[in-house]
Amino acid sequence: MCKNIFDYDDGDYAFSISDNMAMDSERDLLLRISDNMAMDLDSGDLHFTSSWNDDDDE
C-alpha cells in the first residue's frame, strides 16, 4: 500500500500509510483532500501533490 507522493509545496516525498493518510520525511501527517491535494494536519496548510489515487480508482 505504500505509494510515493510528491509534495510540490515542500519539494519532498510523502508515503501513503492508508487510503487517506500519508507521512512525509519530516514525519508530518497529510490528509488526502483530492487526487492532487492534501492538508498538513500539523499546520492546516494545503499542499499540492502528485497524483494520489485510491485503490478503488484503479
Backbone as JSON Lines, residues from 0, in Angstrom:
{"i":0,"aa":"M","n":[0.81,-1.19,0.0],"ca":[0.0,0.0,0.0],"c":[0.86,1.26,0.0]}
{"i":1,"aa":"C","n":[2.12,1.15,0.26],"ca":[2.99,2.32,0.36],"c":[3.26,2.9,-1.02]}
{"i":2,"aa":"K","n":[2.73,4.09,-1.28],"ca":[2.91,4.76,-2.55],"c":[3.7,6.05,-2.31]}
{"i":3,"aa":"N","n":[4.55,6.38,-3.26],"ca":[5.28,7.64,-3.19],"c":[4.41,8.76,-3.74]}
{"i":4,"aa":"I","n":[4.33,9.85,-3.01],"ca":[3.55,11.02,-3.41],"c":[4.48,12.21,-3.31]}
{"i":5,"aa":"F","n":[4.62,12.97,-4.4],"ca":[5.49,14.14,-4.38],"c":[4.7,15.35,-3.92]}
{"i":6,"aa":"D","n":[5.22,16.08,-2.94],"ca":[4.62,17.3,-2.42],"c":[5.29,18.48,-3.1]}
{"i":7,"aa":"Y","n":[4.58,19.12,-4.02],"ca":[5.14,20.24,-4.77],"c":[5.42,21.45,-3.9]}
{"i":8,"aa":"D","n":[4.68,21.63,-2.83],"ca":[4.89,22.79,-1.95],"c":[6.18,22.66,-1.15]}
{"i":9,"aa":"D","n":[6.5,21.46,-0.69],"ca":[7.71,21.24,0.11],"c":[8.89,20.77,-0.73]}
{"i":10,"aa":"G","n":[8.61,20.27,-1.94],"ca":[9.67,19.67,-2.74],"c":[10.16,18.38,-2.11]}
{"i":11,"aa":"D","n":[9.26,17.65,-1.46],"ca":[9.6,16.48,-0.68],"c":[8.64,15.34,-1.04]}
{"i":12,"aa":"Y","n":[9.03,14.14,-0.7],"ca":[8.17,12.98,-0.92],"c":[7.41,12.63,0.36]}
{"i":13,"aa":"A","n":[6.19,12.15,0.17],"ca":[5.4,11.59,1.25],"c":[5.07,10.16,0.86]}
{"i":14,"aa":"F","n":[4.77,9.35,1.85],"ca":[4.48,7.94,1.62],"c":[3.13,7.63,2.25]}
{"i":15,"aa":"S","n":[2.25,7.04,1.45],"ca":[0.92,6.74,1.96],"c":[1.0,5.68,3.06]}
{"i":16,"aa":"I","n":[0.21,5.89,4.1],"ca":[0.14,4.93,5.19],"c":[-1.27,4.34,5.3]}
{"i":17,"aa":"S","n":[-2.21,4.92,4.57],"ca":[-3.56,4.38,4.43],"c":[-4.16,5.02,3.18]}
{"i":18,"aa":"D","n":[-5.43,4.76,2.93],"ca":[-6.06,5.33,1.73],"c":[-6.1,6.85,1.75]}
{"i":19,"aa":"N","n":[-6.21,7.45,2.94],"ca":[-6.38,8.9,3.03],"c":[-5.3,9.61,3.83]}
{"i":20,"aa":"M","n":[-4.27,8.9,4.26],"ca":[-3.22,9.5,5.07],"c":[-1.86,9.2,4.48]}
{"i":21,"aa":"A","n":[-0.95,10.16,4.64],"ca":[0.44,9.97,4.22],"c":[1.34,10.65,5.25]}
{"i":22,"aa":"M","n":[2.61,10.27,5.23],"ca":[3.6,10.86,6.12],"c":[4.8,11.28,5.28]}
{"i":23,"aa":"D","n":[5.27,12.52,5.49],"ca":[6.43,12.97,4.74],"c":[7.71,12.66,5.5]}
{"i":24,"aa":"S","n":[8.85,13.07,4.95],"ca":[10.13,12.73,5.57],"c":[10.36,13.43,6.9]}
{"i":25,"aa":"E","n":[9.62,14.5,7.17],"ca":[9.71,15.19,8.46],"c":[8.67,14.66,9.45]}
{"i":26,"aa":"R","n":[8.02,13.57,9.09],"ca":[7.0,12.89,9.89],"c":[5.74,13.72,10.11]}
{"i":27,"aa":"D","n":[5.47,14.65,9.19],"ca":[4.21,15.38,9.21],"c":[3.15,14.52,8.55]}
{"i":28,"aa":"L","n":[1.96,14.5,9.13],"ca":[0.86,13.74,8.55],"c":[0.1,14.6,7.55]}
{"i":29,"aa":"L","n":[-0.24,14.0,6.42],"ca":[-1.0,14.67,5.37],"c":[-2.31,13.91,5.18]}
{"i":30,"aa":"L","n":[-3.41,14.64,5.16],"ca":[-4.73,14.08,4.95],"c":[-5.13,14.36,3.5]}
{"i":31,"aa":"R","n":[-5.48,13.31,2.78],"ca":[-5.86,13.46,1.37],"c":[-7.18,14.2,1.26]}
{"i":32,"aa":"I","n":[-7.18,15.26,0.46],"ca":[-8.4,16.03,0.2],"c":[-8.97,15.65,-1.16]}
{"i":33,"aa":"S","n":[-8.09,15.5,-2.15],"ca":[-8.47,15.07,-3.5],"c":[-7.27,14.36,-4.11]}
{"i":34,"aa":"D","n":[-7.36,14.01,-5.4],"ca":[-6.25,13.29,-6.04],"c":[-4.95,14.08,-6.04]}
{"i":35,"aa":"N","n":[-5.02,15.41,-6.03],"ca":[-3.82,16.23,-6.1],"c":[-3.73,17.27,-4.99]}
{"i":36,"aa":"M","n":[-4.38,17.03,-3.86],"ca":[-4.33,17.99,-2.77],"c":[-4.4,17.26,-1.43]}
{"i":37,"aa":"A","n":[-3.6,17.76,-0.48],"ca":[-3.61,17.18,0.87],"c":[-3.48,18.31,1.88]}
{"i":38,"aa":"M","n":[-3.96,18.06,3.09],"ca":[-3.85,19.04,4.16],"c":[-2.85,18.53,5.19]}
{"i":39,"aa":"D","n":[-1.91,19.4,5.55],"ca":[-0.95,19.09,6.61],"c":[-1.69,19.2,7.94]}
{"i":40,"aa":"L","n":[-1.77,18.1,8.67],"ca":[-2.56,18.09,9.91],"c":[-1.9,18.87,11.03]}
{"i":41,"aa":"D","n":[-0.6,19.12,10.94],"ca":[0.08,19.9,11.96],"c":[-0.18,21.39,11.8]}
{"i":42,"aa":"S","n":[-0.07,21.9,10.56],"ca":[-0.2,23.34,10.32],"c":[-1.56,23.74,9.75]}
{"i":43,"aa":"G","n":[-2.27,22.8,9.14],"ca":[-3.53,23.13,8.49],"c":[-3.35,23.64,7.07]}
{"i":44,"aa":"D","n":[-2.1,23.71,6.59],"ca":[-1.83,24.2,5.24],"c":[-2.24,23.17,4.2]}
{"i":45,"aa":"L","n":[-2.68,23.68,3.04],"ca":[-2.98,22.8,1.91],"c":[-1.73,22.64,1.07]}
{"i":46,"aa":"H","n":[-1.5,21.43,0.58],"ca":[-0.33,21.12,-0.24],"c":[-0.8,20.51,-1.55]}
{"i":47,"aa":"F","n":[-0.19,20.96,-2.65],"ca":[-0.44,20.35,-3.94],"c":[0.51,19.18,-4.1]}
{"i":48,"aa":"T","n":[-0.04,18.03,-4.5],"ca":[0.74,16.81,-4.57],"c":[0.63,16.19,-5.96]}
{"i":49,"aa":"S","n":[1.51,15.23,-6.21],"ca":[1.37,14.43,-7.43],"c":[0.13,13.56,-7.26]}
{"i":50,"aa":"S","n":[-0.23,12.87,-8.29],"ca":[-1.45,12.06,-8.27],"c":[-1.48,11.09,-7.1]}
{"i":51,"aa":"W","n":[-2.58,11.11,-6.37],"ca":[-2.77,10.27,-5.19],"c":[-4.13,9.59,-5.37]}
{"i":52,"aa":"N","n":[-4.14,8.51,-6.11],"ca":[-5.38,7.82,-6.43],"c":[-5.72,6.78,-5.39]}
{"i":53,"aa":"D","n":[-7.02,6.55,-5.21],"ca":[-7.49,5.46,-4.36],"c":[-7.26,4.15,-5.07]}
{"i":54,"aa":"D","n":[-7.17,3.07,-4.32],"ca":[-7.11,1.75,-4.92],"c":[-8.41,1.44,-5.67]}
{"i":55,"aa":"D","n":[-9.52,2.04,-5.23],"ca":[-10.8,1.83,-5.88],"c":[-10.84,2.46,-7.27]}
{"i":56,"aa":"D","n":[-10.02,3.51,-7.5],"ca":[-10.0,4.19,-8.78],"c":[-9.28,3.38,-9.85]}
{"i":57,"aa":"E","n":[-8.42,2.45,-9.43],"ca":[-7.6,1.71,-10.39],"c":[-8.3,0.47,-10.89]}
